[in-house]
Structures are given as structure tokens and as C-alpha cells.
Amino acid sequence: MKTLRAKLFLSVGAILLIVAVLNYWFSQYWIKKELSKAAVALNQHIGKIQETIREFSSFLMTYKIVHGAAELDGVSKVVVSQGKSQAESSPWVFASRIATYNPQIAFVQVGNPSEGFAVVAPESASRISPKWATFEQGMLWIVFPENPTVYVAIPTVDNEKPLYYLFDEDNLKSFSTQNTPLVAFDDSLKGKLIFAAEHLDQAQTLNFVPFETLSNDYSWRDPAKKLFNAMLTGENEWVEKMDLIQGLALWQDKKGLVPAGLMIMDNSSHRVTCVLARDVFSTSPVTEDFSSKGNTELPTLILRKLKEESDLDMVKVFPTSNSQPEWIALGFSLSSLTREIAELSEKTIIVTWDQSPLGFTPKGEEFDPEKLGFPLKELKSDLLTWQGQQYVPLQVDMRLLQLTILTPESQARAATWFLEHLGDEIRIKITLSLIGASLLSFGIALLLLNRISRKITGPITMLSRASEELGKGKYEGLILPQLKKRHDEIEVLTHSFEGMVVALRDRDKIRGVLNKVVSKEITEEILKHSIELGGEERTITLLFNDIRGFTRFSEHLKPKELIGLLNDYMTRMCRIIDETQGVVDKFVGDEIMALYGAPLALIGHPSKAIEAAILMIRELKNWNEERQRRQEPIFEIGIGVHTGLVCTGNMGAENRLNYTAIGANVNLASRLCSAAGPMQILISEETYNFPGVKEKFRCKALPPATLKGIDRPVPIYEVLGD
């Protein structure tokens, strides 16, 4: 007999064999052919890429650093050769003029170490575009982002590029309250200052809007054009900024009210340039290292703290040709140079020297490598791992400092990249080959599996639907597969399913009958085990419930009414027994016998039985109230509870069994029920002394009772409540 397993094995095996052979042959043919052509070109390509990266990076970094050092040396020579008239001018003006020599100058520090310093730092000037609101007499209100200070902008007489003096709130309040003198300002400016001070509160409620700016967004597809535009824009902004710095420098050594800043608003280019005096001018020295005493051969490096970040500066300290200022410290920003290189090369750069290192992202953002867990010890290795990505470090040694260019491994390892991203021609051919082999294989598979699939899916679908109906309890009218001449697993499965349906139908009938005769627990015990005569000894708790005066009560009711009332009563009581995990053993007239701890073991069975007794009394009282409202007679019950060793099991004749409990303790529980008064719960001493009963229920000891069939008086307790 050819089994279904054999058919599937042979069919699937044939398909896999065909697919494997076709895929192997096609892929091997095209890959070997195309890769053999690209092998030589690949090696040449790898060498050129690596060499280009190294040469470009080394040249760019070397040029920037050497060029900056040369510029620094050139500027220092010009400054030293300055005439005496230049030196005798204001130190602020002197320093600001030096700063105009080159855009790369980060700061100029002049003065005498024993008398004080004048520091001009054009790089610290705010580049943030302010917001504005209209005012009167041609003036504007100005605020800067994340800065609560309000400035009043008062225009000057320059019509080509409107120039505005900026005064802050403190200056205006001081001017209006203390009559602070103006320095070389005309009366019209004085009048505007007085007017602005009087209307300062008005600025707190205005809606400030940003200045309109001209967008110069060039795509990276045209890098030359974008680079040229950036250089031109940067040069214009630097010129404007230096004009403002020199304008502010004229007032730095004045006494009285001086501008807090200057602003140029160029309407033609929609560009606004602001400089605040507190950002540019300072009397705190950037460096106090004058030990070189004019040695201009080797510059020094310092890490200067700005408002939001740090700046690495190349600094030279040299004497002037005049007594004042005695020394000049000139600094070039290496951070700005490194930032430009990082943006241009689109690489992460780490700068190291004898202090803490600095890092710059491909977007020019500065970061602290130590705080971000950068592996500085691996800078000289061939490959390092940082933040889950691997990099190839490229070292550029500039004597005073070292720069490390981090190239992602995917870019540096051209071979890996090339092999992972094969050319379009190879990918297309391999893809088409595999698609063709797959289509051919699927065609063969469809032919081989078509007949088998129909024979399998049809019967299985029918059995699946029949299983769903069977799960809903439907045993009749099930549609099963027609076997005809089948001799495989489907035939066996169908016959087994039919037998299962018959067995489940008979089992449900038996279960339904048993559930009406005995409790659910006894039913499950009977169905799980073979039914045999005999029993076992175990300690359980028995509960007897009996209606008081039932005989007299039943004489006044018709049989049908009596049975209906009794069924209603029994239903209420049995529900409580089920809820407290008890088992109804039997009904004897109006008496109920319940077991706690048999046939299934139950922890704390005495407490469960007493809890059931209390609930029975409570349920009967509520029911009696309803019957009284309907003017129906009420009745009362007595309950007895006892814990002891009994014999439990299936008892009776071989052809008619009954699961029950027998023994002297059963009789004692029944006698306790008989001794209980109306709506009274009596428990034995064994039940009372069982662990947990005293703590959970309120009980009262009664005089020992003489019970029928018991030789000695029995100690009893009345349950008062929980």
C-alpha cells in the first residue's frame, strides 16, 4: 500500500532535487563568468580609493593647519611693526583692528599683565538672528532667542546699510532714573533714548517676529557652486561683523551710557547682522602664559570655553614695539578649521593634544569623545568600534596636535562594499536565472502535486468542518469524506473520527444522566476511573440540613405544589454547597447530606462546611421574607456539621452503585442535625477544634447533648456567625 507519506516524500524530494540542480548550475555559471572579468578591475579600484582618501585627507588637513600657522606668524609680524600712534590709541580699537586682518582670528588680547587686559573675540559674536517688533520714530524693539533681555534699536545716519545702536533694559532704566550722561551722542538720540525708556513696559507685551532671510539652498549635486556661495556669504558676514566690532570698540573705554550692541540690516540681501558688546569684549585674559617672552617660533594650544561649547585655539604671545600694550596674545581657531574639514569631507574627526580631546561630526557639530565613550586608546589601531559601528582611523600628525579621520568601514573597505553590492549586470543575470529556475521548478511541482493536493485537501477540509460542528456539540448530520477505494492515512483518519464521534456522543449521554443523579465531582470521578465496589478511609466533614416540621408543613400542600417548593429549596441549598466546594451525597426526603473533602481532597474542609451552613441560614431568611410578602408560608431548617474519619467509595450492588460515606461519624453528624433547633447550626467538638475554625467563626459552647445511638454525651457548639 502506497501511503500518503511516501507520496509526499517522493514528490517533494524530486522538486527539491530539481531546484537545487538548476539553481546551482545557473548561479555558478554566471557568477564565475562575471567575477572573473571584474577581479583585476576590483583590485585596482580598491587601491585607488584608499590612496585617494589618504592623499586628500592628508593634504587638506596639512594645508589648513600650516596655512593657519603661517597666517598667524604673518599677522604677528605686522602687529609688531605697528607705529607708536597705533599703540597709543584705545586698546579696544587696537585689538579690533588686528582682528580685521584675517577671518580666522578667534581672539586678540592686548595689555600689560600687571595692569589689565583688553580682549576682543570676534568668533564669540552672536550669529543668532534676532526677532523684532515695530516702535516709533524709526526705532525697533529687538530680542534674541532664549534670552529675555529686550533691546531698543535706534537708527544712525547710514542710508546704504541701516546701522542701529542697541541699548538694553538695564541701560535704559539707568539712563531714565540716574540721568546717566551720553558719550558723544547728539540731542536727537538723547530724545529717542528718553522716549524708549518711558515706553519700556510696552515692549513686554509685543509679538516679536523673526527677520525675513534670503534662502540660499544649493543641492550637493553642485558642490562647487554651494562651496562658492558659502565662501562668499561667509566673507560678507565677516566684513559686516568686523565693521560692527570696530564701531563698538570706539565706545569701550568711554564713561557714561554706551551702546550695548550694533546691528546692520541689509535690505538688499535680507540679512541682519548683530554684535553684542558682552559677547565680543572682555577684560578677563584668555591666556596669561607670557613665559615665552617673545619666542614666536612655536605657538601654543589652549582650550577656550565659549558660551555653549569649547574652542581649540592656536595662540602666539609676543611683545610689541611699544610699552603699551606690552604683550599681545593672538589666537587662531583650530576648531573652526576642523569643523570645515569635517563638513567638507563628511567624516568624523577627533582632535587630540596634551589636553582633553575634541570631536566633530560630519555635520560640524562638536562633541566630547570622553563623555560619549570613544575608545581613545584604539586611535592607532587598524580598526576601532564606537557606538555599534566600525571605523578605519586615518592619522594626521601636526606636531602640536594629532587629527584622526574616522572613515566608516563600509567606505574604507572597498572590497567588502564591492562584493556586497555587485554590479547591476551580475545581479540582473543571477536574478533572472534564479527566477527562471524557480518558475520551472514550480511548474514541475504543480504537475506532480496537483493530483495529490486534491486528494488531501478535500477530505481534510471535510474533517475540519466536521470537527468544528463536533466542538459545538452536534453529533448528528456530520458530513464525512467518501472513502471509496482509498487505502491510506485518510481512510484511517476518517474511521477514527467516526469512532470518536460515537464515543463522545455516548460519553455525553452518560455525563448528562449522572449529573442529574449525583454531583459533578462524583460524575468526573466515575468517568475517570473504573467503577468498582469498595472504598477508602479518609477524614472529611459532613453537613446535614433538615427542614423543621416538614411533615406538618406538607399536609397543607398539594403534591405538585410540595414537590415544586421542595425542588426550589433544594436548588438554593445545593447552589451554596457547590459554591463552597462541597459535594451533595444524597437527598433523604427533605434532608440533604453533603460531603466536604470527598471524593476530592479539600484543604480546610470544616471551615468550608460551616461557611455553607451560615450561607444556607442567610439564604433561607431572605427567601422567607419574599414568601411573607407574597403571603406564603415560611419554614425553618436545622443544620449539623461534624468532622471525622469515614469510609467513602462506591457502594451497593454490582449493577447499581452509589458513591457515599458511611461510619459512626456519619451517624453523629445526622444526630447533630436532628438536635439542632430551627435556624440553628450545631457543630461537634472535632469540627470546633480543627485548625482555623475558632479564629474564623464565632461559636458558643452548649451543654453536652445526649444523642440517639450515642453512648456518651457529646460536646457541641452553636455557630453564631462569621
C-alpha positions, 0 to 999 in steps of 0.5 A, a space after each residue: 500500500 502506497 501511503 500518503 507519506 511516501 507520496 509526499 516524500 517522493 514528490 517533494 524530494 524530486 522538486 527539491 532535487 530539481 531546484 537545487 540542480 538548476 539553481 546551482 548550475 545557473 548561479 555558478 555559471 554566471 557568477 564565475 563568468 562575471 567575477 572573473 572579468 571584474 577581479 583585476 578591475 576590483 583590485 585596482 579600484 580598491 587601491 585607488 580609493 584608499 590612496 585617494 582618501 589618504 592623499 586628500 585627507 592628508 593634504 587638506 588637513 596639512 594645508 589648513 593647519 600650516 596655512 593657519 600657522 603661517 597666517 598667524 606668524 604673518 599677522 604677528 609680524 605686522 602687529 609688531 611693526 605697528 607705529 607708536 600712534 597705533 599703540 597709543 590709541 584705545 586698546 579696544 580699537 587696537 585689538 579690533 583692528 588686528 582682528 580685521 586682518 584675517 577671518 580666522 582670528 578667534 581672539 586678540 588680547 592686548 595689555 600689560 599683565 600687571 595692569 589689565 587686559 583688553 580682549 576682543 573675540 570676534 568668533 564669540 559674536 552672536 550669529 543668532 538672528 534676532 526677532 523684532 517688533 515695530 516702535 516709533 520714530 524709526 526705532 525697533 524693539 529687538 530680542 534674541 532667542 532664549 534670552 529675555 533681555 529686550 533691546 531698543 534699536 535706534 537708527 544712525 545716519 547710514 542710508 546704504 546699510 541701516 546701522 542701529 545702536 542697541 541699548 538694553 533694559 538695564 541701560 535704559 532704566 539707568 539712563 531714565 532714573 540716574 540721568 546717566 550722561 551720553 558719550 558723544 551722542 547728539 540731542 536727537 538720540 538723547 530724545 529717542 533714548 528718553 522716549 524708549 525708556 518711558 515706553 519700556 513696559 510696552 515692549 513686554 507685551 509685543 509679538 516679536 517676529 523673526 527677520 525675513 532671510 534670503 534662502 540660499 539652498 544649493 543641492 550637493 549635486 553642485 558642490 562647487 557652486 554651494 562651496 562658492 556661495 558659502 565662501 562668499 556669504 561667509 566673507 560678507 558676514 565677516 566684513 559686516 561683523 568686523 565693521 560692527 566690532 570696530 564701531 563698538 570698540 570706539 565706545 569701550 573705554 568711554 564713561 557714561 551710557 554706551 551702546 550695548 550692541 550694533 546691528 546692520 540690516 541689509 535690505 538688499 540681501 535680507 540679512 541682519 547682522 548683530 554684535 553684542 558688546 558682552 559677547 565680543 569684549 572682555 577684560 578677563 585674559 584668555 591666556 596669561 602664559 607670557 613665559 615665552 617672552 617673545 619666542 614666536 617660533 612655536 605657538 601654543 594650544 589652549 582650550 577656550 570655553 565659549 558660551 555653549 561649547 569649547 574652542 581649540 585655539 592656536 595662540 602666539 604671545 609676543 611683545 610689541 614695539 611699544 610699552 603699551 600694550 606690552 604683550 599681545 596674545 593672538 589666537 587662531 581657531 583650530 576648531 573652526 578649521 576642523 569643523 570645515 574639514 569635517 563638513 567638507 569631507 563628511 567624516 568624523 574627526 577627533 582632535 587630540 593634544 596634551 589636553 582633553 580631546 575634541 570631536 566633530 561630526 560630519 555635520 560640524 557639530 562638536 562633541 566630547 569623545 570622553 563623555 560619549 565613550 570613544 575608545 581613545 586608546 584604539 586611535 592607532 589601531 587598524 580598526 576601532 568600534 564606537 557606538 555599534 559601528 566600525 571605523 578605519 582611523 586615518 592619522 594626521 600628525 601636526 606636531 602640536 596636535 594629532 587629527 584622526 579621520 574616522 572613515 566608516 568601514 563600509 567606505 574604507 573597505 572597498 572590497 567588502 562594499 564591492 562584493 556586497 553590492 555587485 554590479 547591476 549586470 551580475 545581479 540582473 543575470 543571477 536574478 533572472 536565472 534564479 527566477 527562471 529556475 524557480 518558475 520551472 521548478 514550480 511548474 514541475 511541482 504543480 504537475 506532480 502535486 496537483 493530483 495529490 493536493 486534491 486528494 488531501 485537501 478535500 477530505 481534510 477540509 471535510 474533517 475540519 468542518 466536521 470537527 468544528 460542528 463536533 466542538 459545538 456539540 452536534 453529533 448528528 448530520 456530520 458530513 464525512 469524506 467518501 472513502 471509496 477505494 482509498 487505502 491510506 492515512 485518510 481512510 484511517 483518519 476518517 474511521 477514527 473520527 467516526 469512532 470518536 464521534 460515537 464515543 463522545 456522543 455516548 460519553 455525553 449521554 452518560 455525563 448528562 444522566 449522572 449529573 442529574 443523579 449525583 454531583 459533578 465531582 462524583 460524575 468526573 470521578 466515575 468517568 475517570 476511573 473504573 467503577 468498582 465496589 469498595 472504598 477508602 478511609 479518609 477524614 472529611 466533614 459532613 453537613 446535614 440540613 433538615 427542614 423543621 416540621 416538614 411533615 406538618 408543613 406538607 399536609 397543607 400542600 398539594 403534591 405538585 405544589 410540595 414537590 415544586 417548593 421542595 425542588 426550589 429549596 433544594 436548588 438554593 441549598 445545593 447552589 451554596 454547597 457547590 459554591 463552597 466546594 462541597 459535594 451533595 451525597 444524597 437527598 433523604 426526603 427533605 434532608 440533604 447530606 453533603 460531603 466536604 473533602 470527598 471524593 476530592 481532597 479539600 484543604 480546610 474542609 470544616 471551615 468550608 462546611 460551616 461557611 455553607 451552613 451560615 450561607 444556607 441560614 442567610 439564604 433561607 431568611 431572605 427567601 422567607 421574607 419574599 414568601 411573607 410578602 407574597 403571603 406564603 408560608 415560611 419554614 425553618 431548617 436545622 443544620 449539623 456539621 461534624 468532622 471525622 474519619 469515614 469510609 467513602 467509595 462506591 457502594 451497593 450492588 454490582 449493577 447499581 452503585 452509589 458513591 457515599 460515606 458511611 461510619 459512626 461519624 456519619 451517624 453523629 453528624 445526622 444526630 447533630 442535625 436532628 438536635 439542632 433547633 430551627 435556624 440553628 447550626 450545631 457543630 461537634 467538638 472535632 469540627 470546633 477544634 480543627 485548625 482555623 475554625 475558632 479564629 474564623 467563626 464565632 461559636 458558643 459552647 452548649 451543654 453536652 447533648 445526649 444523642 440517639 445511638 450515642 453512648 456518651 454525651 457529646 460536646 457541641 457548639 452553636 455557630 453564631 456567625 462569621 
